[in-house]
Amino acid sequence: MLREFWAASSTSYKALVFSAMGLIAAGIVLSLLGSGSQNQGLMLASLPVIGVGLILHATGVVIRGRQVRRMIPRK
């Protein structure tokens, strides 16, 4: 049986996940602030922040998949 993944995951993986969530959240906040103040430059600046967060998220999914595959016992 696999252990609970979050408890068994490494510190670097947890930092990657929180960094991705933080960047995505910061990008959304920037986008909302830009939209609310009619500042198109701020809205456009939020897109790369969200993009980097999504790339980090995808990297975390790949890392998690590799770690789970290693934890599954071979038959």
Protein Blocks (a to p, Z undefined) as FASTA:
>chain_A
ZZdfklmpcfklmmmmmmmmmmmmmmmmmmmmmmmnopaklmmmmmmmmmmmmmmmmmmm
mmmmmmmmmmpccZZ
